[in-house]
Amino acid sequence: MKEDNRIGYDKAVEELRLREYPMLQGTTYLDHAGTTLYAKSLIERFSADMMTNLYGNPHSASSSSQLTTRRIEDIRLRLLGLFNADPEEFDVVFVANATAGIKLVMEAFRDQREGYWYGYHRDAHTSLIGVREAAAQHRCYTSDAEVNDWIEESDNEAMTPALFAYPAQSNMNGRRLPLCWSRRIRTNKKGPVYTLLDAAALVSTSPLDLRDPDSAPDFTVMSLYKMFGFPDLGALIVRQSASSIFDKRRYFGGGTVEMVVCLQEQWHVKKTDMLHERLEDGTLPIHSIMALDAAISIHKELYLSLSETSKHTTFLATKMYEGLSALQHGNGGNACQVYKDPAATYGDSCTQGPVVAFNLRTQCGGWVSNAEVEKLAAVKSFQLRSGGLCNPGGVASSLGLVPWEMRENFSAGQRCGNDNDIIRAKPTGMIRVSLGPMSTLQDVTSFVNFVREFFVQDAPSAIVSPVTSLEVEPPTPSRLYVENLSIYPIKSCAAFSVPPGEAWEVRREGLAWDREWCLVHQGTGAALSQKRYPKMALIRPSLELEEGVLRVRLTGSLRDSTFTNEIAIPLSADPRLFTNNAAYREASAKVCGDVIQARTYTSSQVSAFFTQALGVACHLARFPAVGNGSGPVVSSRHAKSHLQKKHQKAGRMQIPGAFPETTAHVPGTAVSKPILLSNESPILTISRSSLNRLNELIKAEGGKAAQAEVFRANIVVAENPHYPPGSEKPYAEDDWRYLQVGQQYFELLGPCRRCQMVCVDQQTAERNQEPFVTLSKTRRFDGRVYFGEHSCHLPMANASSPLVQSPTIMVGDPVRPFLEDDVGCNEILHALVT
Ligand SMILES: *Cc1c(COP(=O)(O)O)cnc(C)c1O
């Protein structure tokens, strides 16, 4: 019966969602703990308010200023009312976000002459933990029992003020902590122990009752955008009787003082009457506060109350928890390891909020890499969160990570948000799905089905590619040939195909001119990539060696008759060839998180061209040349190596910092290939037969076939068309060790790990689901998806030969693979000295 009610409410939410959340079309939003979403009518009401009324800066006598002041005072009252907080007992201070509220409290304690003691619960958000840095002494309570013991402990009157902080709800697993601690601390502790409640996660889906000032925390912080989706605003609610802690605050800013004298004498008089007047430095975010009024009204109109939201989300979270917990592999092993606090129960809104944190396990009991889950989620349009979740204590205790391991992981290259997320057989982060007022049962079902479809294995055997059972004889040298050679002069932009018949220079660091340039964000210096800017696919560079220019054309939807659609960049790296306004500037750029030295073109024409095309302020940058102006420019290996690092990480190299050779396991086989961990993984080779196989499977499911370009391969190896049809050998490259291409030799370094970037159509820049979805069903090994092989050129020992001095390959060259145990293999090793 109760469930029927909930289903009725859910149906109503489904209907209002069509109207109010047009941005949710085609996507499943499961990151309400990050922020919930704003309703269309909220934005409309806010906009109508802005259009109708004239709001000035407060603090003056004009009618527009008075109107602002009056509205803000009303809204303050309204926000307090939402928590049943009596304005006689509480004041609200507007801040940028919950963190800013926490900082304001921390600063007040820091400004106490005697210093302060700080205690916090293990489940604290990072922003609460930082408060310890200014404390004279601090302690992290690793369990509720420790907190309870401390509360009951008899103590002497403390000399220094003390602050105890904890989250009302963990932002990691949604566990709700006891709200009675503030009252108990106040009654049991002799010294002044203040309490700070971080309600940012709780109030987004739950009411909070501050009716009784004796049991209320002294300071309560929250993020209002987590409740309403908009405005971007936070609040600090202070119990009036605790407000004296702010008396020693040293800073003052505009709006918080009555008078300031700074010539000859230096004194100021602070405002004294209202706490918020003393704490709100500078002009308030007046328009955001106006929007808060609309936000409170619309939330009430759409969802009735926070307690309705609480019931709805509690219901959905229970379904999510049960759905994920029930997923089992064919061998009976659980697919999901859910991190539920033992003190919490899904379905009980006092102990558990609408959040589920988990990791996925493979059938063999290993962990699935979160980066892989994220990639598939991105392709299937689920919005979720993964990683450390800004909750270091909670994550470490759930994952069983001890400090030395975290230090070790850090020095092994693990950072918040990188791909390297399983270290020493433990995940270093988790996945979090969280629900909000506009979530529906359908969201939950789709997500559980998604996990089942991609991560639950039925048969005890691993997924293997359906290699044909046809046994054909070993490939003869002429069986394979180079179908295509591609260069990507500008990282993440379109390919340039080497014209047939043209001998192309190949170097130790890759094919000539490959990824010589990149686009860097003007603000952050980070290299742009298609993952974030798919339209980069429509920027088509071509190398015109005779003219000595890199010509860049805009194609498809980037073409615009009102702007130039073409630009030519001199290939020469010599700055003297540039006019004054087009000189290089030495600047650092970031490629895949690594800082490298790149030279930025300061020509405003060049920057304007790319900025205009992509709609993001960027510069063109070039990796610095080594040597001099004579002859072709050789990229510095160092610069390149950073670019190539991406590929290296993508391979099977899980031991950053290790040098120079290690052994890697090749998917689908028991053969080992040594992988160079030095700076080169410069050429990506793919097989046409493998691509054809992949496309057959995609088409069988009604999907759109993938073009070779999406894999950003340099060399496409194909089987000769005069060989009988049906004798293709897809994924034969898994076993290749070396390749002879024309007169040159290449070593295969290991398979290339893939992400959702392969889903960007290189002709239209649209994102598809394929080929990533099918790849991840057929080419996933150890939780990672692979396609193509990293490879590098092997220079020959005999330096007098022209083949050595100026090695080249071309389209149409015959290709001969060597397997690990081929006789030729050792010969190559002996013939080549690197
Ligand atoms: C989101 C969150 C914060 C941080 O909020 P900001 O608005 O980003 O400052 C702090 N604590 C908890 C529990 C949260 O969920």
The ligand as an ORCA input file, in Angstrom:
! r2SCAN-3c Opt
* xyz 0 1
  C      29.056     19.043     -1.542
  C      29.486     18.922     -0.187
  C      30.384     19.830      0.375
  C      31.024     20.921     -0.424
  O      30.083     21.826     -0.879
  P      30.504     23.045     -1.788
  O      29.227     23.717     -2.070
  O      31.168     22.469     -2.973
  O      31.434     23.891     -1.016
  C      30.733     19.671      1.677
  N      30.226     18.678      2.414
  C      29.341     17.787      1.932
  C      28.803     16.705      2.814
  C      28.939     17.882      0.608
  O      28.089     16.986      0.107
*
